[in-house]
Amino acid sequence: MNNATSISDFDFIRELVRRHAAIVLEADKDYLIETRLTPLARRAGFASLAALIASLRTGSVANSLCEQVIEAIVTHETSFFRDIYPFEALKGLILPELLERRQSSSLTIWCAACSSGQEPFSVAMLVREHFPAARNRVRIIATDLSGAILARARTGIYSQIEVNRGLPAMLLTKYFQKQGLQWRIRPEIRQMVEFQQSNLAEPWPPIPPLDIVFIRNVLIYLDLEVRKTILSKIRGILKPDGYLFLGSSETTLNLDAGYEPVSIGKSVCYKLR
Ligand SMILES: C[S@@+](CC[C@H](N)C(=O)[O-])C[C@H]1O[C@@H](n2cnc3c(N)ncnc32)[C@H](O)[C@@H]1O
């Protein structure tokens, strides 16, 4: 068997990832396919990446191997309080305004593509810290495509390097317990987040009307038409006075005219027109 990965092998992986997750891998990302899938090929007992792809092409391999390929390709980069400004907007304006408007009813926040959980847990800590009386009125739903990353998120366990990124020392000591070399988030924060597996490119599970949506640093990876569909579906479930947050390099511009950008402090978020 030829052990070299061919151009058509890369094309096959690109197509597989686009079909299953709507993730677009440009031709200049072949190095990424090679570096991320070669260790997987080895772990799964294949002689080479080419052998793994040959096996995927036959369609006879277990679905789980296909999922592992997608998991290996996907970028899970995240951190606590990433890009800080959206969290400052939540604290300074959005949560006070919406909690006041909703009176005693609850508020639902969706973190779509939540990766290993730092984003929804940051929201949960912010609520607990600054709006303690409202903590039982805030529902945080966190979803991701990847079952493996959600399994990690559900544990609420983070390495020293992960807690060093973006998490103020005061919140670390208050809301985490040391466990060996790692840190486990305390149950009162863990319990505030409901994790659920969901592929944004496939039909969504029932989602209640939303007050706030965080869908950050995922649309950039997705097919243009899928991005448009996702933004349009969010419009359908975002409450008329709700807020949408995208990643700092993402925008609704040229994708969906139904949103208007709003600056709050140093953050830009989106409201329905
Ligand atoms: C770069 S991380 C962003 C995490 C977090 N939102 C943040 O901004 O820090 C992107 C996440 O999107 C998820 N993802 C990629 N494609 C997806 C899809 N089609 N549906 C749902 N999640 C997806 C990945 O599994 C990954 O955890």
Ligand as a Chemical Component Dictionary entry (heavy atoms), coordinates in Angstrom:
data_LIG
# 
_chem_comp.id                   LIG 
_chem_comp.type                 NON-POLYMER 
_chem_comp.pdbx_formal_charge   0 
_chem_comp.three_letter_code    LIG 
# 
loop_
_chem_comp_atom.comp_id 
_chem_comp_atom.atom_id 
_chem_comp_atom.alt_atom_id 
_chem_comp_atom.type_symbol 
_chem_comp_atom.charge 
_chem_comp_atom.model_Cartn_x 
_chem_comp_atom.model_Cartn_y 
_chem_comp_atom.model_Cartn_z 
_chem_comp_atom.pdbx_ordinal 
LIG C1  C1  C 0  -12.844 28.042 18.874 1  
LIG S1  S1  S 1  -14.041 27.214 19.857 2  
LIG C2  C2  C 0  -14.918 28.597 20.530 3  
LIG C3  C3  C 0  -15.293 28.395 21.968 4  
LIG C4  C4  C 0  -15.956 29.608 22.643 5  
LIG N1  N1  N 0  -17.207 29.929 22.025 6  
LIG C5  C5  C 0  -15.049 30.801 22.652 7  
LIG O1  O1  O 0  -15.283 31.749 21.924 8  
LIG O2  O2  O -1 -14.065 30.777 23.390 9  
LIG C6  C6  C 0  -15.134 26.601 18.598 10 
LIG C7  C7  C 0  -16.057 25.501 19.067 11 
LIG O3  O3  O 0  -17.053 25.338 18.056 12 
LIG C8  C8  C 0  -17.422 23.976 18.014 13 
LIG N2  N2  N 0  -18.027 23.705 16.697 14 
LIG C9  C9  C 0  -17.411 23.649 15.489 15 
LIG N3  N3  N 0  -18.305 23.358 14.529 16 
LIG C10 C10 C 0  -19.517 23.253 15.148 17 
LIG C11 C11 C 0  -20.825 22.959 14.691 18 
LIG N4  N4  N 0  -21.078 22.706 13.399 19 
LIG N5  N5  N 0  -21.827 22.908 15.602 20 
LIG C12 C12 C 0  -21.574 23.153 16.927 21 
LIG N6  N6  N 0  -20.361 23.431 17.407 22 
LIG C13 C13 C 0  -19.330 23.472 16.530 23 
LIG C14 C14 C 0  -16.113 23.242 18.242 24 
LIG O4  O4  O 0  -16.322 21.920 18.725 25 
LIG C15 C15 C 0  -15.399 24.149 19.240 26 
LIG O5  O5  O 0  -15.563 23.682 20.560 27 
# 
loop_
_chem_comp_bond.comp_id 
_chem_comp_bond.atom_id_1 
_chem_comp_bond.atom_id_2 
_chem_comp_bond.value_order 
_chem_comp_bond.pdbx_ordinal 
LIG C1  S1  SING 1  
LIG S1  C2  SING 2  
LIG S1  C6  SING 3  
LIG C2  C3  SING 4  
LIG C3  C4  SING 5  
LIG C4  N1  SING 6  
LIG C4  C5  SING 7  
LIG C5  O1  DOUB 8  
LIG C5  O2  SING 9  
LIG C6  C7  SING 10 
LIG C7  O3  SING 11 
LIG C7  C15 SING 12 
LIG O3  C8  SING 13 
LIG C8  N2  SING 14 
LIG C8  C14 SING 15 
LIG N2  C9  SING 16 
LIG N2  C13 SING 17 
LIG C9  N3  DOUB 18 
LIG N3  C10 SING 19 
LIG C10 C11 SING 20 
LIG C10 C13 DOUB 21 
LIG C11 N4  SING 22 
LIG C11 N5  DOUB 23 
LIG N5  C12 SING 24 
LIG C12 N6  DOUB 25 
LIG N6  C13 SING 26 
LIG C14 O4  SING 27 
LIG C14 C15 SING 28 
LIG C15 O5  SING 29 
# 
